């Protein structure tokens, strides 16, 4: 529920007194999820055991396949590997318990740590699914459902990561690159964090059982991230560098508006083609002149795990459906509307109004890789008094949101995880209205602060990077930081800040952007006293406008006025989300470098 992210200076009381509405029957869906989790558990354990045997063969050491003795001591390889982690004791103990670890090399221990962590997650999902039929009030059920979904997504991310590191570096058929693995591990850690947050404001047996089953998972992923990043990455201030040899290269001016390479030729054409010329696979129209009348039906009929782009054209109209979701298996779906304010996807669920988690309030959510939305409006109309109420939640890798309105108050845009790119979008909100832990660049966007409740301050961002090895953060580039008319009329009564640190290693930058005079001279707001002020990374580079002056900005150890273009470039599309390798295929225009 995240009551810790109420509006700044706002009391958190009263939420627990909200009457609990009856929860709709979900038995059929739960039975299906349990069956799927059992199957997933069996399949991935089988693959993990096979991988363990392969690793055991590779070690070529005596006793490599047997477990350690009671008095086993860590080898030099284990000690050196675990010294890189934030939780070295857990690292050593967990590796000593895993077959093959005592005779493994440092490189093999990377594979083993991934394998071991994957098995722990599978066991956690299997056991957590077993309490599905326990009676739960709406908030507990919401948090529980979040955890099942997030655990399932994490298993997928960890499986792809494990398959990537288990293959030889010269194998052209690798599942993912080094950058992919860093992204997927970061997402798995974020998923666990989101699951835990859902239970923060509840108590009881379900919370206790879930907490016990998820014990040590976050630390195990953190250790994987540290072990892997320590072996492959070249890092500057926690910012991953894609390629050291290309660090000083600048894109040529004639290529600045080229399309990033992670989108194929077809997608590049689609994003630059008028709607009338696009041939859609599925048409949604409220008047019945299409394939379906609802977006939910269109999503259901879209293929799963497809490498082919599926185009869903949503005709003009207001579509108010119940928490639309593009799940993880619905890959490469592209939603095209008739324009901002014409094709509108709306809803009004909120934490305070519906007694559910923030994660659950999203009007539209997407986790399927390759998700694209163009020329649409996503709106949560719950209003400021209902607190957290998400209009759009994105956890899809290689996601693009282009020429869209995203409208709400608190927690409007949830950039949850993985790599994302927003271009020419208008985003409206009040408290923490761009938040999450994706690696995301918002480019050429208009970001509007709205008039909040009387007791609130506006905070544009609340980035929640929890681990220093996560390759995540919010980069706002070549955009405009503006105020709506109602805020401008009374801006002296309300303070607006560029962001505040939700988690310990919060990371946000504003670069080459216009900042209006509604932004306070201090620029940034504390979360809670001195929390995270020396571990966060907040930066500003060559911004302009009446609110951009840095002379009175905060003096926190983690805040910096960026003066080096080399440092600033690490937050660009090309280097921060490696967009030059995947964006071109979407067809969305973008600037890979600083463009200045």
Beta strands, then each sheet from edge to edge (+ up, - down):
strand 1: 235-236
strand 2: 239-240
strand 3: 282-284
strand 4: 310-314
strand 5: 317-319
strand 6: 324-326
strand 7: 333-336
strand 8: 343-347
strand 9: 364-366
strand 10: 372-374
strand 11: 377-380
strand 12: 392-394
strand 13: 399-402
strand 14: 405-407
strand 15: 413-415
strand 16: 419-423
strand 17: 426-429
strand 18: 431-436
strand 19: 439-443
strand 20: 446-449
strand 21: 458-463
strand 22: 473-477
strand 23: 480-483
strand 24: 496-499
strand 25: 507-511
strand 26: 514-515
strand 27: 537-541
strand 28: 559-561
sheet 1: 1+ 2-
sheet 2: 3+ 4+ 7+ 10+ 13+ 16+ 19+ 22+ 25+ 27+ 28+
sheet 3: 5+ 8+ 11+ 14+ 17+ 20+ 23+ 26+
sheet 4: 6+ 9+ 12+ 15+ 18+ 21+ 24+
end
